[in-house]
Amino acid sequence: MTGMVVNVKVTAGDKVSKNDPLLIMEAMKMEATVYAEHDGIIGQILGKAKDSVEARDLLIIYK
């Protein structure tokens, strides 16, 4: 399903903890927040606000 990135909540270099919000997506007029799966540091942001994305697109790289 195609969606759109509404808002990116982090920037490269940010430290995140498990369950911190990373970005907000919209699909079919419903918003969903993407949360960090584990603690880490944001390495690279590949998606930005208003980008159209498909399922399983890589949007944020963190370690």
Secondary structure as a PSIPRED ss2 file (coil, helix, strand):
# PSIPRED VFORMAT (PSIPRED V4.0)

   1 M C   1.000  0.000  0.000
   2 T C   1.000  0.000  0.000
   3 G E   0.000  0.000  1.000
   4 M E   0.000  0.000  1.000
   5 V E   0.000  0.000  1.000
   6 V E   0.000  0.000  1.000
   7 N E   0.000  0.000  1.000
   8 V E   0.000  0.000  1.000
   9 K C   1.000  0.000  0.000
  10 V C   1.000  0.000  0.000
  11 T C   1.000  0.000  0.000
  12 A C   1.000  0.000  0.000
  13 G C   1.000  0.000  0.000
  14 D C   1.000  0.000  0.000
  15 K E   0.000  0.000  1.000
  16 V E   0.000  0.000  1.000
  17 S C   1.000  0.000  0.000
  18 K C   1.000  0.000  0.000
  19 N C   1.000  0.000  0.000
  20 D C   1.000  0.000  0.000
  21 P E   0.000  0.000  1.000
  22 L E   0.000  0.000  1.000
  23 L E   0.000  0.000  1.000
  24 I E   0.000  0.000  1.000
  25 M E   0.000  0.000  1.000
  26 E E   0.000  0.000  1.000
  27 A E   0.000  0.000  1.000
  28 M C   1.000  0.000  0.000
  29 K C   1.000  0.000  0.000
  30 M E   0.000  0.000  1.000
  31 E E   0.000  0.000  1.000
  32 A E   0.000  0.000  1.000
  33 T E   0.000  0.000  1.000
  34 V E   0.000  0.000  1.000
  35 Y E   0.000  0.000  1.000
  36 A C   1.000  0.000  0.000
  37 E C   1.000  0.000  0.000
  38 H C   1.000  0.000  0.000
  39 D C   1.000  0.000  0.000
  40 G E   0.000  0.000  1.000
  41 I E   0.000  0.000  1.000
  42 I E   0.000  0.000  1.000
  43 G E   0.000  0.000  1.000
  44 Q E   0.000  0.000  1.000
  45 I E   0.000  0.000  1.000
  46 L C   1.000  0.000  0.000
  47 G C   1.000  0.000  0.000
  48 K C   1.000  0.000  0.000
  49 A C   1.000  0.000  0.000
  50 K C   1.000  0.000  0.000
  51 D C   1.000  0.000  0.000
  52 S E   0.000  0.000  1.000
  53 V E   0.000  0.000  1.000
  54 E C   1.000  0.000  0.000
  55 A C   1.000  0.000  0.000
  56 R C   1.000  0.000  0.000
  57 D C   1.000  0.000  0.000
  58 L C   1.000  0.000  0.000
  59 L C   1.000  0.000  0.000
  60 I E   0.000  0.000  1.000
  61 I E   0.000  0.000  1.000
  62 Y E   0.000  0.000  1.000
  63 K C   1.000  0.000  0.000
